[in-house]
Amino acid sequence: MSGDHYQHYCKQDVAVSENIFISERLESNRLTGSNKFIDEIERRTGVRLEYAKPGRPRKEQDKAYK
């Protein structure tokens, strides 16, 4: 892509929904891309990148103690 083409590409309008999606991902330090892409980055870095609620998962209570 030449410099002129790249400048034209960068000056194009972005859909509001796409802009919100990218902004949310940037604010939460999450990747954009397909699940396959994210899985590959997780595999290469050894870091879990999939979204999960913060904190530890709750322990399952034994039904006998309820």
Buried (B, 14 or more C-beta within 10 A) or exposed (E): EEEEEEEEEEEEEEEEEEEEEEEEBEEEEEEEEEEEEBEEEBEEEEEEEEEEEEEEEEEEEEEEEE
